[in-house]
Amino acid sequence: MIYFFSSLCFWGIFINTLTQHAVPASEFYLEGDYLIGGFFDIHRVAVAFEKNRPEAIDCSRHAFIPSSYRRFQLMRFSVEQINNSTNLLPNVHLGYEIFDQCLDAESFPSILNLMSADGLVEPWADPQRNLTKGPKAIAVVGPFTSTDTLTTAPLFVVDLVPVVSYGAGSSAFSDKSKFTSFLRMGHANKGTIEVIASILQHFNWRWVAFLKRDDTYGIDGLELFMKRIEKTNICLAYTYSLNDNTNYSQIFKQIEAQKVKVIIVFVPKLTAEAIIESAVHLNITDKVWIAADTWSLNKRLHKLKGIRHIGTVIGVSQPVIPIPGFSEFLYSTRGRVLHEYTKQNLFCNQVCNCSGLSPEEVISLDPSFSFYVYSAVYAIAHALHNALQCGAGKCDSNVTVYPHMILAELKKSKFKLLNQTVEFDENGQPRYTSYRIVFWNSNGDAQEVGYYEVYPSSRFLLNSTEIQWHTEGEVPTSVCTQECPVGYKKKQEGIHTCCFSCEICQNGTFINVTEDPYTCVSCTDAEWSAEGSTSCSLQVVEFVPFTDTGAVVIMVAALVLVGLNLAVSVLFAINYNTPVVRSAGGPMCFLILICLTLSSLSVYFYFGQPTAASCILRFFPFLLFYTVCLACFVVRSFQIVFIFKIAAKLPKLYSWWMKYHGQWLVIAVASAIQALLLIIGYSYDPPKPFNETFWYQDKIVLDCKMNFMAKSSSVFFLSFLCCLCFIFSYMGKDLPKNYNEAKSITFCLMLFILTWITFITIHILYRGKYILTLNALAVLSSLYSFLLWYFLPKCLIIIFQPQRNTQQYFQGLIQSYTKTISQ
C-alpha cells in the first residue's frame, strides 16, 4: 500500500511536468471550457510480458483494434457535433482528452492526468477539502472492458467524477456502495446472459459448453449464467477459462468427448477471433456458437474462409443505430489530423499510428457499442446543460461546475437521442435496454432474427424460420440424454440433471413432468392409471342394481320358487295321509319346503349397493336353512335304509330310534350346530362392504368381504352333511321303487355340487360385478334342484298317476322286494 501511494506521488509529479509541455491539438485532445475524459482500447496488449525497469507502456507498439478506433473517432465526432450546435450548450465549448488504454495495470498515468488539478494530484488534507480546484475532467467516457473499469472507476469515486462506460458489463458495478460515480450506457452482463438463456430454452438446448476469458467480464458472466440456469433444465456440460496460452485443440477434444453441440463464447473480441480461427483450423464442425455482444457483429470473422463449416453462429447484439454526420466527419478531419501527428510530442498513450485506415474502412468496421459512446457524450452534455442552467440560447457562466454536480444531473437525465430514450435507473443502468438476436447468414452478414426488450416489460421474439441451420433445415439438438417417452420418469445419473435413465411408471402411478419428472406419483384410492400414464382417472364404481335385467330375472325366479313351495305344501297337505306323501317324509316335507323358502331370501341381498346388513343376510339365511334341508335329507336317506336293511338286525336300536323320534333329534342337533358355528364366525369377523380394486384398476366393484377362515367351519359342516346324504342315498339304491329316494336325492346333490364347482371356477377367472349375479344364481339353482328333482316327481304322481298313490300299490312293491331279498 505504501508503494502504491508512493507511485501516485511520482505520477503526480510526472503529470505536472508533461502537461506543461503538451500541445493541445491532436486527435486525443481538444481544448474547451469543460473537459471530458475518454478511455479507449485502441491497442491491446495481447501477450503478458515482464519489465526490467520502471517505464510507461507504449500502447502504439501493440495489437491495433480497428473497432475501438472507430469508437474513439465517434467520441470526437460527438463532442464536435455538440460544439457546433447552439441548442444544447450555447456559448460553451466542450473539450476532451482521450487515452489509449491497452493494459489495465498500466493505465494509472492517464487516470491521474484526468484526476489532476493544474497538473497536480493532491491528497485530501481534511474532510472539508477546498473545492475551488476540482479535477481536470468533469466526467469520463469509458473504459470499454470490465477489467479496465475495475481498475479505473474506484479512483474517480474519490472526487465523484462520473464514469460513464459504454461497454463494461460486469454486474459488480451495480453496487453503488463501491462504485458511486459509475454509470453505464451499454448492456449489463445480466441482461446478455438472460437473452442467451432464453435462446437456449427456445430451442430446447440443454447440454452446453461455456467458454470465457479469465477476467472480470468472463468470471461475472459464468457466475450469472450458472445462477440463471439453476432452476431450469439447462446443464453446463463444460466450461473453461481462456488465457493467452490456451490449447484450443485440447479444449475442442474435451467438448467433443462430452458430445456438446452448443458452445457459448462469452469472451472479448480478440479472444473470440482466436477461438473461431482455431475452430476453422482444427476443422470443428456441426456446432452452434452463441456469440456475446462483444463479437456478434465482428465483420472480420464473417468473411473468414471456412467459417461456414464450423456450424451455425447466433449472437446477441445491440441495436445498430446509424449516426448521421459521422461519415462526413471522418472524411473532413482525416487530412488535418495526419498533418498534426507530425508536429506533436503528445502525452503517453496519445498516439495512434492509424494512417493506414481510410475513412471508408473505418465506416465499415464493427458498429458495436457505437451508439453507447455517442449517447454517453450526449448524456454528459445534457447533465452539463442542466448544471449550467442553460436556456434561451445561453448558459449561466457564473455557475462553477464540479464533477459531483454532473453526476447528480446524470442520475436525473431523461432525453431523446436518435429516437432512443436515454435514462438511468437507481443503479446507474440504462432503463431502456433492448437486445437484438442475429444470425450469421451465408452472405457474410449478421441478419437480425429476433429481439429481447427489457423495459417496460420483458418481451422475447425469435423467428427461427429465418435461420439457415447447418443441419439441413432441422434445428440442431444438444442434450446429454434424449427426453424420456411419455409416462416414464427420469433417474438422474451423475451430477447433471440432464443425464438420466428412463423408468416407466407402474400401474396405479402417474408422472407429471412439469412438476417433478423424477417421481411417479401414486393415484388416490378412488383413481386408477395404466402403466406409463401421465394422469389418473376416476375409477368407475360398479355393483348390480335391482333394476339390472339379470337381477330382475333372478328375483322373479325366487318369487316363483316361493310360489311353487307354497303350491307343493298345499298339495301335500291335502294328500297328507297318502303313501306318496308319507314315503316322501310326511311332516318333514313341510320343514324342507319352509327352509327352501327361507333360503331364497339370500338372493335379494346380492343386488343393490352393499351395506353391513345386506352382507350378513347375503350368506346367513342360505347357510343356516340349507343346512336344515340337508339334515332332513340325511335323516330321510338314513331312515329308509335303516327300516329296510338294519331294523331286522338291530331291533332295539330301531325301537329307540322310533321311541325318541331320532330323526327330529338329528335335525335339531345339526341345525343347532350350524347356527352356533355361524354365530361364532359372524361375531369374530362379520361380512362387511368392500371395494374390490385388485382385479380391475379402472373400476371399483362394490362387494362384501368375507373372512373364509371365520366361515370355514360352517361350510365344512354343510359339506359334511352333503357327503352323509350322498352315502346314505347310495346305500338305498336297491330299495322298493316308491321308497327309493336314492336317485332323486343323488341327482339333486350332484346338481348342487356341479353348480358350486362351476361358480367357484368362474369366480377364480372373473371378479367383475356380475359375479354377484352368478352367486345369486348358484344359490337359486341349489334351491330349485331339490324342488324340481325331489318334490316335483311326487307331485306328478299325486296329480296324474293316482293309481300309484295307494296302499295296495306300495304293499305290492314291498312284497316284491322281500321275495327278491329272500331269493
C-alpha positions, 0 to 999 in steps of 0.5 A, a space after each residue: 500500500 505504501 508503494 502504491 501511494 508512493 507511485 501516485 506521488 511520482 505520477 503526480 509529479 510526472 503529470 505536472 511536468 508533461 502537461 506543461 509541455 503538451 500541445 493541445 491539438 491532436 486527435 486525443 485532445 481538444 481544448 474547451 471550457 469543460 473537459 471530458 475524459 475518454 478511455 479507449 482500447 485502441 491497442 491491446 496488449 495481447 501477450 503478458 510480458 515482464 519489465 526490467 525497469 520502471 517505464 510507461 507502456 507504449 500502447 502504439 507498439 501493440 495489437 491495433 483494434 480497428 473497432 475501438 478506433 472507430 469508437 474513439 473517432 465517434 467520441 470526437 465526432 460527438 463532442 464536435 457535433 455538440 460544439 457546433 450546435 447552439 441548442 444544447 450548450 450555447 456559448 460553451 465549448 466542450 473539450 476532451 482528452 482521450 487515452 489509449 488504454 491497452 493494459 489495465 495495470 498500466 493505465 494509472 498515468 492517464 487516470 491521474 492526468 484526468 484526476 489532476 488539478 493544474 497538473 497536480 494530484 493532491 491528497 485530501 488534507 481534511 474532510 472539508 477539502 477546498 473545492 475551488 480546484 476540482 479535477 481536470 475532467 468533469 466526467 469520463 467516457 469509458 473504459 470499454 472492458 470490465 477489467 479496465 473499469 475495475 481498475 479505473 472507476 474506484 479512483 474517480 469515486 474519490 472526487 465523484 467524477 462520473 464514469 460513464 462506460 459504454 461497454 463494461 458489463 460486469 454486474 459488480 458495478 451495480 453496487 453503488 456502495 463501491 462504485 458511486 460515480 459509475 454509470 453505464 450506457 451499454 448492456 449489463 452482463 445480466 441482461 446478455 446472459 438472460 437473452 442467451 438463456 432464453 435462446 437456449 430454452 427456445 430451442 430446447 438446448 440443454 447440454 452446453 459448453 461455456 467458454 470465457 476469458 479469465 477476467 472480470 467480464 468472463 468470471 461475472 458472466 459464468 457466475 450469472 449464467 450458472 445462477 440463471 440456469 439453476 432452476 431450469 433444465 439447462 446443464 453446463 456440460 463444460 466450461 473453461 477459462 481462456 488465457 493467452 496460452 490456451 490449447 484450443 485443440 485440447 479444449 475442442 477434444 474435451 467438448 467433443 468427448 462430452 458430445 456438446 453441440 452448443 458452445 457459448 463464447 462469452 469472451 472479448 473480441 480478440 479472444 473470440 477471433 482466436 477461438 473461431 480461427 482455431 475452430 476453422 483450423 482444427 476443422 470443428 464442425 456441426 456446432 452452434 456458437 452463441 456469440 456475446 455482444 462483444 463479437 456478434 457483429 465482428 465483420 472480420 470473422 464473417 468473411 473468414 474462409 471456412 467459417 461456414 463449416 464450423 456450424 451455425 453462429 447466433 449472437 446477441 447484439 445491440 441495436 445498430 443505430 446509424 449516426 448521421 454526420 459521422 461519415 462526413 466527419 471522418 472524411 473532413 478531419 482525416 487530412 488535418 489530423 495526419 498533418 498534426 501527428 507530425 508536429 506533436 510530442 503528445 502525452 503517453 498513450 496519445 498516439 495512434 499510428 492509424 494512417 493506414 485506415 481510410 475513412 471508408 474502412 473505418 465506416 465499415 468496421 464493427 458498429 458495436 457499442 457505437 451508439 453507447 459512446 455517442 449517447 454517453 457524450 450526449 448524456 454528459 452534455 445534457 447533465 452539463 446543460 442542466 448544471 449550467 442552467 442553460 436556456 434561451 440560447 445561453 448558459 449561466 457562466 457564473 455557475 462553477 461546475 464540479 464533477 459531483 454536480 454532473 453526476 447528480 444531473 446524470 442520475 436525473 437525465 431523461 432525453 431523446 437521442 436518435 429516437 432512443 430514450 436515454 435514462 438511468 435507473 437507481 443503479 446507474 443502468 440504462 432503463 431502456 435496454 433492448 437486445 437484438 438476436 442475429 444470425 450469421 447468414 451465408 452472405 457474410 452478414 449478421 441478419 437480425 432474427 429476433 429481439 429481447 426488450 427489457 423495459 417496460 416489460 420483458 418481451 422475447 421474439 425469435 423467428 427461427 424460420 429465418 435461420 439457415 441451420 447447418 443441419 439441413 433445415 432441422 434445428 440442431 439438438 444438444 442434450 446429454 440424454 434424449 427426453 424420456 417417452 411419455 409416462 416414464 420418469 427420469 433417474 438422474 445419473 451423475 451430477 447433471 440433471 440432464 443425464 438420466 435413465 428412463 423408468 416407466 411408471 407402474 400401474 396405479 402411478 402417474 408422472 407429471 413432468 412439469 412438476 417433478 419428472 423424477 417421481 411417479 406419483 401414486 393415484 388416490 384410492 378412488 383413481 386408477 392409471 395404466 402403466 406409463 400414464 401421465 394422469 389418473 382417472 376416476 375409477 368407475 364404481 360398479 355393483 348390480 342394481 335391482 333394476 339390472 335385467 339379470 337381477 330382475 330375472 333372478 328375483 322373479 325366479 325366487 318369487 316363483 320358487 316361493 310360489 311353487 313351495 307354497 303350491 307343493 305344501 298345499 298339495 301335500 297337505 291335502 294328500 297328507 295321509 297318502 303313501 306318496 306323501 308319507 314315503 316322501 317324509 310326511 311332516 318333514 316335507 313341510 320343514 324342507 319346503 319352509 327352509 327352501 323358502 327361507 333360503 331364497 331370501 339370500 338372493 335379494 341381498 346380492 343386488 343393490 349397493 352393499 351395506 353391513 346388513 345386506 352382507 350378513 343376510 347375503 350368506 346367513 339365511 342360505 347357510 343356516 336353512 340349507 343346512 336344515 334341508 340337508 339334515 332332513 335329507 340325511 335323516 330321510 336317506 338314513 331312515 329308509 335304509 335303516 327300516 329296510 336293511 338294519 331294523 331286522 338286525 338291530 331291533 332295539 336300536 330301531 325301537 329307540 330310534 322310533 321311541 325318541 323320534 331320532 330323526 327330529 333329534 338329528 335335525 335339531 342337533 345339526 341345525 343347532 350346530 350350524 347356527 352356533 358355528 355361524 354365530 361364532 364366525 359372524 361375531 369374530 369377523 362379520 361380512 362387511 362392504 368392500 371395494 374390490 380394486 385388485 382385479 380391475 384398476 379402472 373400476 371399483 366393484 362394490 362387494 362384501 368381504 368375507 373372512 373364509 377362515 371365520 366361515 370355514 367351519 360352517 361350510 365344512 359342516 354343510 359339506 359334511 352333511 352333503 357327503 352323509 346324504 350322498 352315502 346314505 342315498 347310495 346305500 338305498 339304491 336297491 330299495 322298493 321303487 316308491 321308497 327309493 329316494 336314492 336317485 332323486 336325492 343323488 341327482 339333486 346333490 350332484 346338481 348342487 355340487 356341479 353348480 358350486 364347482 362351476 361358480 367357484 371356477 368362474 369366480 377364480 377367472 372373473 371378479 367383475 360385478 356380475 359375479 354377484 349375479 352368478 352367486 345369486 344364481 348358484 344359490 337359486 339353482 341349489 334351491 330349485 334342484 331339490 324342488 324340481 328333482 325331489 318334490 316335483 316327481 311326487 307331485 306328478 304322481 299325486 296329480 296324474 298317476 293316482 293309481 300309484 298313490 295307494 296302499 295296495 300299490 306300495 304293499 305290492 312293491 314291498 312284497 316284491 322286494 322281500 321275495 327278491 331279498 329272500 331269493 
